């Protein structure tokens, strides 16, 4: 029970670290983020490239989507411009999951100390860098916690039974990914937890892939909540985000076994195998939808716009 409580604390530390990292990077790039979104998204391809870059910089697809919905709400972006951005954020978020597979355990404390020192400097740029560094330290510390605690938690009777059930039902695994990510509001945190259990031998790679697919739908909750009470185009953007991820999961769900084989062949470490599968899934899904950005936006309007 103690291990489970500490594991939950580690989840909170991970999310807190991602929040610090996102804030630090946002303070450094807030003006350029809005400028890029409003000026360089006139075609779906440009929008996708901007979405990839900004999500990689801000380390959060949800943050980019919330900013995008805000810009749509004040008429600085149109709904159709957001389709490419959404596709780009789905690819950009995979960079974060690749980064957290690196082992920098010996550098966590120095990074945290440097971050704290920078945070006390009065210049805003140094403070932003300091906040970001402290966030990185929290994220990687939590990742190490996931890995160590998963060895103990996976032997807890009810956790062991639940993990066995997930291994036997990939559909339940997808649903678990949706619910878990909607609750903790971070697909990256969900992936980090999965990596911990994979490293500890607590679940099959195919199960982790199914949960990760579900997390792509669950992460849409932030954007949907941000659109509530907003203008019609802001709501359409949130609906497009949801449908794009649902379509991607439906397309790839029958091929989880193939994704598993790809992951096994792509790396020796099982956490990196999961990260590589995430890249493949999001890149292929976005590239498949990109040529049909306009018909897709028309479909969303037909489905959800009562004033069409």
ChimeraX attribute file (.defattr): number of C-alpha atoms within 10 A of each C-alpha:
attribute: neighborCount
match mode: 1-to-1
recipient: residues
	/A:1	9
	/A:2	8
	/A:3	15
	/A:4	16
	/A:5	11
	/A:6	14
	/A:7	21
	/A:8	13
	/A:9	14
	/A:10	22
	/A:11	22
	/A:12	17
	/A:13	22
	/A:14	28
	/A:15	21
	/A:16	17
	/A:17	24
	/A:18	26
	/A:19	20
	/A:20	22
	/A:21	27
	/A:22	23
	/A:23	21
	/A:24	26
	/A:25	20
	/A:26	21
	/A:27	17
	/A:28	20
	/A:29	16
	/A:30	14
	/A:31	10
	/A:32	12
	/A:33	21
	/A:34	16
	/A:35	11
	/A:36	15
	/A:37	24
	/A:38	19
	/A:39	12
	/A:40	16
	/A:41	23
	/A:42	16
	/A:43	15
	/A:44	24
	/A:45	20
	/A:46	18
	/A:47	26
	/A:48	28
	/A:49	20
	/A:50	24
	/A:51	32
	/A:52	25
	/A:53	19
	/A:54	27
	/A:55	28
	/A:56	20
	/A:57	21
	/A:58	26
	/A:59	26
	/A:60	25
	/A:61	30
	/A:62	24
	/A:63	20
	/A:64	26
	/A:65	25
	/A:66	19
	/A:67	17
	/A:68	28
	/A:69	29
	/A:70	19
	/A:71	19
	/A:72	26
	/A:73	21
	/A:74	13
	/A:75	14
	/A:76	14
	/A:77	21
	/A:78	20
	/A:79	22
	/A:80	23
	/A:81	25
	/A:82	33
	/A:83	28
	/A:84	26
	/A:85	29
	/A:86	30
	/A:87	30
	/A:88	30
	/A:89	30
	/A:90	28
	/A:91	27
	/A:92	28
	/A:93	27
	/A:94	27
	/A:95	20
	/A:96	19
	/A:97	24
	/A:98	17
	/A:99	12
	/A:100	20
	/A:101	19
	/A:102	11
	/A:103	12
	/A:104	14
	/A:105	12
	/A:106	8
	/A:107	11
	/A:108	18
	/A:109	15
	/A:110	13
	/A:111	19
	/A:112	20
	/A:113	15
	/A:114	15
	/A:115	23
	/A:116	18
	/A:117	14
	/A:118	22
	/A:119	22
	/A:120	13
	/A:121	13
	/A:122	9
	/A:123	10
	/A:124	15
	/A:125	16
	/A:126	18
	/A:127	21
	/A:128	24
	/A:129	22
	/A:130	26
	/A:131	28
	/A:132	30
	/A:133	27
	/A:134	28
	/A:135	27
	/A:136	24
	/A:137	26
	/A:138	25
	/A:139	28
	/A:140	24
	/A:141	19
	/A:142	26
	/A:143	24
	/A:144	16
	/A:145	20
	/A:146	26
	/A:147	20
	/A:148	17
	/A:149	18
	/A:150	23
	/A:151	18
	/A:152	14
	/A:153	22
	/A:154	20
	/A:155	12
	/A:156	14
	/A:157	10
	/A:158	11
	/A:159	14
	/A:160	15
	/A:161	13
	/A:162	13
	/A:163	19
	/A:164	15
	/A:165	14
	/A:166	23
	/A:167	20
	/A:168	13
	/A:169	13
	/A:170	19
	/A:171	16
	/A:172	17
	/A:173	25
	/A:174	26
	/A:175	19
	/A:176	20
	/A:177	28
	/A:178	24
	/A:179	19
	/A:180	20
	/A:181	26
	/A:182	21
	/A:183	12
	/A:184	16
	/A:185	19
	/A:186	25
	/A:187	29
	/A:188	26
	/A:189	24
	/A:190	24
	/A:191	23
	/A:192	26
	/A:193	22
	/A:194	26
	/A:195	29
	/A:196	24
	/A:197	24
	/A:198	22
	/A:199	17
	/A:200	19
	/A:201	14
	/A:202	22
	/A:203	20
	/A:204	17
	/A:205	26
	/A:206	21
	/A:207	27
	/A:208	27
	/A:209	29
	/A:210	27
	/A:211	27
	/A:212	28
	/A:213	29
	/A:214	29
	/A:215	30
	/A:216	28
	/A:217	26
	/A:218	28
	/A:219	28
	/A:220	28
	/A:221	22
	/A:222	18
	/A:223	26
	/A:224	21
	/A:225	13
	/A:226	18
	/A:227	23
	/A:228	12
	/A:229	10
	/A:230	15
	/A:231	15
	/A:232	18
	/A:233	22
	/A:234	29
	/A:235	24
	/A:236	24
	/A:237	29
	/A:238	26
	/A:239	19
	/A:240	25
	/A:241	26
	/A:242	20
	/A:243	16
	/A:244	21
	/A:245	25
	/A:246	17
	/A:247	14
	/A:248	20
	/A:249	22
	/A:250	11
	/A:251	12
	/A:252	17
	/A:253	18
	/A:254	10
	/A:255	10
	/A:256	18
	/A:257	15
	/A:258	12
	/A:259	24
	/A:260	21
	/A:261	14
	/A:262	16
	/A:263	25
	/A:264	18
	/A:265	10
	/A:266	16
	/A:267	14
	/A:268	10
	/A:269	13
	/A:270	21
	/A:271	25
	/A:272	21
	/A:273	24
	/A:274	30
	/A:275	26
	/A:276	21
	/A:277	22
	/A:278	25
	/A:279	19
	/A:280	16
	/A:281	20
	/A:282	24
	/A:283	17
	/A:284	14
	/A:285	21
	/A:286	22
	/A:287	15
	/A:288	13
	/A:289	18
	/A:290	18
	/A:291	12
	/A:292	13
	/A:293	21
	/A:294	16
	/A:295	11
	/A:296	18
	/A:297	19
	/A:298	14
	/A:299	13
	/A:300	16
	/A:301	21
	/A:302	12
	/A:303	12
	/A:304	14
	/A:305	14
	/A:306	8
	/A:307	7
	/A:308	8
